[in-house]
């Protein structure tokens, strides 16, 4: 998996110490346009295994494990998971690698980080593709019965420590099977066995589970505060956006994705998108759609 990619670990913060693990295609020094790929919950860099190898002839591909996930550092405090902090990780990594401007394609939690990356570093993000999300503030603000039922984990994971951590850690294999498989019409069949085994292994690590919960706790508090401040002060997305969402997921059912993203984009910024034949885990279920979108939009 990821043959032809080389791994790296870059220190992005000293107090507390945070190192971000990632992959980059070998023998590429950013002569090709740079493309940053960010994963979602409860996953890791592995979600891109059907996408990234098909892009190396056109892009310098950088794939990260977000802080708290995969092989990146897992600080304890909830403030460490504000999306401003997680976006800064991305900016520091790309700068360390020698890249000042780049494209971004991001899924789920990674797309929430990418949203903040676009807001805080508008001169660096040339264009972005967000997969199967609406803005965090919009989603929490519009909570109704249908959304709460479909996204129960948004309200479960933010409960006071150690309630969600304890329940997940009791049987991480079964949690992964029921949660991830239950979100898909095709169940667990969309996942590569090696990838799914890695996700289960991660859910069996107490520090990772705590970090995942802190990520969601930050979104229900710090991220919404940051988003309100950004909107009030006119810090909006300036990078052209393409939004893809699963036809069989909650974004299609409960939200007007393009309307919500246009509301947090600056005047005149292109915001386009459409649904794809997929559930939530688009990079793993509909990789052809993701590759096609990248090659056509990120130019």
N, C-alpha and C positions, 0 to 999 in steps of 0.2 A: 504494500500500500504506500502511495506517494513515492514511488520509485523516481529517482532523479531530483528529489528535493533534499535539501540539507537543513538540519535543525540548528537552532540558536536559542540562547537565553540572554535577555537583556535586562539590566537593572534599570527600572524606571522611577524608583522612589527609594529613599534611604530611611525614612522614619514614618511608619514601620518599613522595613526593607521589602520591596516588591520586585520580583523578577518575572518577566513575561516570556513564556516559551512559545516558539513558533517554528515555521518551516518556510523556506524560500527555494524556488527552483534553482538548481546549481548552474554555475557558469553564466549567471545573469547579473549584470552590474547596472541595471536600470537604463540600459540602452533601449529597452522596450518600455512602453507605458507601465507604470506600477499599478497593481490591483491588490487591495487589501480585502481579505475575506474574514468575516466574523461569524461565529456560531451562536446557537441558542441554548436553552435549558431543556433537559439536563445533560447536555451534550458537550462537545469538544471540537477540536479541529477536524475530527474524523468525518463530520457531516459533509465535507467537501471532496471526499475521495472519488466521487463520480463526476465531479465538475472540474477541479483544479488541473488534473493531468491533460485535459483537452484545451487548456488555455495557454500553455507554456510557450507556444510558438508566437503568440501575440502579445503576451504580457509578462512582466516580472511579477510573479504571484507570491504574495506574502499571506500566510495563514497563521492566525494567532489563537492560542488558548486565552480567553479572557481571564483577568484576575479572579481567583476563586474557583476556576474550572481547570480540568485537564492537568497539565504539568506546570501551570503557572502558580505563583505564590497565593496563599490563602490567608490574608490578614483577618483578624477577629472582629474588629469594630465595624458596626453598620456604616459609619461615615466613610469607610474605605470603599464602599460600593455605590456611592453617589455616581451617577453616570458622568459627571464632570471629571471625577478621578479616573474612571475607567477609560474615558475618551482621551485623557492626558496620557495614559499608558500607550495608546495607539499612536498618538502624535510623537511621543518620545521614541518609540521603537522605529517608526518610519524615518525620523530624523537621524537616529543612530545608524540606520542602514544606508543613509545617504540620499534619501528621497524627500524632496520638498513638496511635490504635488503628486496626487494619486487619485485613482478611482476607488470606490468602496462598494462591495456587495455584502449585505449582512442579513442574517435571519434572526427573528425572534429577539431574545435579549441582546444579541449582538447588534441588531438594528436599532435598539434603543440607545446603545452606546454610540452607534454611528449617527443617530439623530443629534446627539449632543456634540459629537465630533464636527458635524457640519455647522452647528451654531457657534461653537467656540473657536474653530479653526477654519473659517470660510475660505481663506486664501489657499488652503492646502487640499481641500476636497474638490476635485474637478467636477465629478458627477457621482451620484449614488443610486444604488438599487436596494430597496428595502423589501424584505420578504415576510409577508403574512403578519403585519402589525399595523395598528393605528397609533398615534401619539399616546403615551402613557396617561397624560393628564386627561385627554379626551375620553379614553376608555374607562378610567376610574370615575370620571364625572358623569358618564352616561350609564352607569351601572343600573341594570334592571334584572328581573328574574331570569330571563334567557341568558344574559351574559354571565351572571353569577353561577348559574347551573353549569354552563359550558366551561367556564374558567374558574371553577371552584378553587383551584390551586393558588390563584392570586390572593385568596383570602385565607387559605389554609397555611401557606408558607410564611405569612407575615405574623402569625400568632407568636406569642411570647416564647422565647427560648426556654426550655428545650422541647416543647411539645411537638412541633413538626419534625424536628431532628430525630426525636426518639421513635416516633411512629414509622418514619421512613427507614431508619437504621435497623428496625426490628426484622425486616425482611426486604432488603433492597432489590433482590431479584423479582419478587412478586410485585413490588411497587412499580418497577420499570415495566414489567409485563402488562399490568393492568392500566397504568397511566399512559404509557406511550402507545401500547397496542390499542387501548380503548379510544384513542383520539383519531384512529384511522379506519376507514371502511375496509381496508385490506389488512388490518391488524399489524402484527409484527413482521409480516412478509416483506415489507418495504425496506427493512433494515438488513444490511450486511451482517452476518453472524459475528465477525470479528469486531465490528463497530459496536454492535449491541452489547457484546460481552464487556467492552471497555466502559460503556455507559453504566452497566451494572456494577462493575468494579469501582467506578467513581462514586456511585451511590452507597457503596459499602465503606467508604472512607469518611469518618466523622468530620474531619476538617473540611472536606469538600461539601458535605451536606449542610454544615453550618454556614459555609460561604454562600451556597446557593440561596439559603433562606435569608441571609443578610442582604443579598442582591435584591430580593423581592421586598424585604422590609425597607430598604432604601428607596425603592420605587414608590412605595405607599406613603413616604414621608419626604425625604430630601429631594427626590427627583421631581415630585409635583411642585415643591416650593421653587426649585430651580426653573422649572418650566413656566410657572406663573411669572417669575421675575423676568425671564427672557422675553415673554410676550409683552409684558408691561413696558419694558425698556426697548422694545423694537429689535431684539436680537433674534432674527428669524433665519430660516434656511435660505441660503443664496445659491446653493448648488442645484442644478437640474436633477430632478428625481424621477425614477421609474418605480412604481409600486406594483408588486405582484402578490396576489393572495390566493389561497386555496379555495376552490369552488365549493368544497365540502367542509369548510371551517367556520369559525365564529365571525371572522371579519366579513365574509360574504353575508352571513345571516343577520348580523347585528349592527353593522356600520356602513357608512358611505365613505370608503377609504380615500377616494380622491378629494372629496370635500374636506375631510379632516386634515389631510396633508397640505392642501392649498391654504388652509386657515393658519398654518404655522410656517408658510413659505413667504418670502418677500415678494412684493409686487413685481409681476412680470417674469417670475421664475417658472420654468416649465415643470409641471407636475402631471405625469401621465401614468397609465397603468391599466391592468386588467386581471381578471381571475384566470387561473390555470387549473387543469384537471388534476387536482391533488387535494390532500388534506393539509394538515399544518406543516408537516416536515418536507417542505418543497425541495430542498437540495437533494434529498435522498429518494423522494418519490417521483419527482419530475425534473431530473437533472438536465434533460434536453431543453426544457423551457428556460432553465436558468442560463445554460450556456448560450442559447440563442439570444436571450435578452442582453447578456454581457457583450456578445460580439456585435450586436446591432446598436446598442445604446451607449456603451462606454467607448466611444470613439472621439 
